[in-house]
C-alpha cells in the first residue's frame, strides 16, 4: 500500500482542518516547501497537495507554492483544489503538478470532466469526497444527492481508474478511517480490475494503516497524524512501497 503524505495549503501555509471546516483550521508550518522536503528526505515518492482556498473559492490560489515545491523536490505531486476548467488544469501542470484531482468538477460538469479524461488520461484522478456516503463539493460545504459508490462506479465506467475517496466526517479527527466504506468500495474491483483506491481521512495510527492494507486498499493519504506526531516518519517506512 502506497503512503502519500498530505500538504493542505491556505495562504501559503501548511494547515489541517477538522471535518473540512475552515473555522477549525490549524497552521503547522509557514514553509510548505520545507515540509515537502522533509517528506522527500524520509523516502516518500509522492505528495498529495490541496489548495484549500482554491477548493472554497473555485479557482486555484496557491500555484506559486505548488511551483516552489515541484521545482525543489523530486517527487510525484497530485494536486487538487479549485480545478474548474481546462485552463486551470493547464496552469496546475505548468506549475509542476504531475497528476490532477477532479472533485467538484466531476459532479458539476460531467462533459468537461470526460473531455479532460480523454485528453490527459491517467493523469486525471477522480476525487470522491463524501459525507454520510453522499458526495461533497465546493470545499466540502455542500452535499449532493449522489451515493459515493454509485458516483465512483459511474466514472470507472467512463475510464477513470485512480480514485481518492475522503470521508469528510472522519477527516482530521484521528479516530480511524471509514473501514466499512472502503471495504464496500473494494468490491468494485471485481468489475473494474484497474480500480486503484486511495483512502483519505481519519488515519490516527499505524494500526489504522495496517488495517487498510489488509483490506487491499491501494494507497492512503496521511496528514494530521504525521503533523500531530501520532505517526512518525520512521514508523511509516516499513509500510512504504
N, C-alpha and C positions, 0 to 999 in steps of 0.2 A: 504494500500500500504506500503510495506516494504522500509524503507530508509536505504541505505547502503553507509556509508562514504568510500571514496576512499583514498588510500595511494599509490601514484606513487613513485617509487624509482629509483634513479640514483646514483651510487657510495655511497650507504648507506645513501643518503639524501632524504628527503621528498620534492618532486618537483611537479610542474604542467607545462604542455605545453600549447601552443595555436595551435589549429588545427593540433595537432600531430607533430608539427615542433620542432625538438630538439634545434634549434638555438633560439627558443622562450621559453627557459626553465627559470623558476623562482624557486629559492630554498626557501622553507618555514620553514624547520627545519633540523638541523643536527642530530636530535634524533627521528627517526620514531617510536621507541618504546614508547617514551613519548606521541607522538601524538595518537598512538593506545590506550594507557591507558586513555587518556582524552576522547576518544570516548566511551570506555567501561564505564567509570565513569558516562558519560552522559546518559547511558542506552541503547546504541546500542548493538545488539546481533550478528551482522555480519559486517565484513570488506571486502572490495574489494582491494586486494593488487596486484599491477602490477610492474613487473620487466621490466622497460623500456629499460634498457641496454640489457636485455635478448631478448626482442622483436626485437631490432635492430640487435643484433649480433647472434641471432638464437640459443642461449643457455643461461640458467639461470645464472645470475651473482650475485644475491643478496639473495641467500638462507640463508646466515648467519643472515641477517636482518629478514627474514621470521621466522627463528628459534627463534630469540630473542623475537619476538612479540608473537608467538604461545606459547612459554614457560612461558610467563609472563601475558598473557591475557586470560580470559575465554570467548572467542568469537569464532564464526564460521568464518573461513577465506576462501574466494575463491581467488585463486592465478592464475595468468597468466603471460606470457612473456617468450619467449624462449623455450616453450614446443614443442619439435620437435621429441621426441622419447618416448618409454615406460620407458626407463631408466630415462629420465627427469621427467616423471610423478612420478616414484617411489621416486626419490630424493626429489621432492616437498612434497609428502606425508610424507616422513621421516622427513622433516624439519618443519612439522606442518600444512600443508595445509589440509583443510577438503574437499574442492572442487577444481577442476582444470578447467580453461577455455581454450578451444582449439579454436584458431582463425586461424592463417595462416596454421596450420597443416590440418585443415578441408578442406582447399582449395587445398593444395598441395599433400596430401596423404589421400585419402578417405578410403583406405583399413585399414591403421593403425588407423585412427580415429574411424572407426566402430569396430575394434578389441578392442580398449580401451573402447568404449561404452559398448560392450558386457561383458568385464571383470569387469569394475568398475561401470557400471550402472549410477544411478542418481548422482554419484559424479563427473560426467563429465558435464560441461556446454558448450554450443555452443557459441563461440564469433563471432558475426556477425557485424564486423566493416565495415562501408560503407562511401563512398563519392559520392554524387550525385546518390545515390541508387546503386552504384557499389561496390562490396566487395573490401576492402582494406586489404593488407597484409604487412608483413615484417616491423613492426613498422610504418605502415600506409604510407610507402614510395612508394608502388606500388598499382595500382588499377587493379583488374581483371574484365573481361567482364562477370560478373555474377550478375544478379539483386539480391538485398538483400532479397526480398520476396521469390523469387524462391530458393535461397540458403537455407533460413530457412525452407521452405516447404520440400525441399529435405531431410534435416536432421530430421525434425519432422516425416517424413515417415519412417525413419530408426530407430526411437526410442528415439531421444533426446526430452526433454521436457523443460528444463530451458535454456533460451537464453538471453544473454546480447547483446543488439543492440546499438552500438555507432555511431552517425553521426559525422564523423571526422570534417566536416566543422563547426560544432557547438561547438566542444569540447574546453573548456577553454575560450570561448568568452563571457559567461554570458549574452547572448542575447535571451535566451529561447531555449528549445529543439525543435526537429523536430516533432511537434504535428501531422502534416498531415501524416508523415511516420508511427508513432505509431498507429494512428487511422486506417490506412490501414492494418498494421500488425495484429492488434487485430482481424480483420476479420478471421484470420486463426484459431481462437478458435472455430469457427463453425465446422470446420472439425477435429480439434485437441483439444479436450476439456482440455487435460492436459497441453497444451502450457502455460508456465509461462514466461511472457515477462518482462524483466528488461531494462528500458530505461537508457541511459547514454549520457551525452554531452549536454552542453548549459544551464543547470539549473542556474538561476540567482536570483531567488526569491521564497518566499513561494507560491506566486500565481502560479508560474510555476508548482510547485509540486501539488497544489490543482487541477490544470487543468489536469495534467497527471492522477491523482487519479480519476477524473471524466471520463476519457477515459477508465477506468478499466485496466490501466497498473498495473501489479502485484508488481513491485518494481522499485526503481530508485536509481541510483548511484549519489551521490553528492560529489563534490570535491572542486573546486576552490571557489564556492560561500561561503563555510564554511571558507576556508583559507583567503579569502578577506573580511570576516565579512559582506557579503551580507545577510547571513542567520546565525542566532545564534543557538547554540545547544539547547538553551532553547526554541526557536521558533519551532524547529523541533520536540520536544517531543510530541506535540499534534497530529502529523502525524505518530508516531511510532506505530507499531503493530507487 
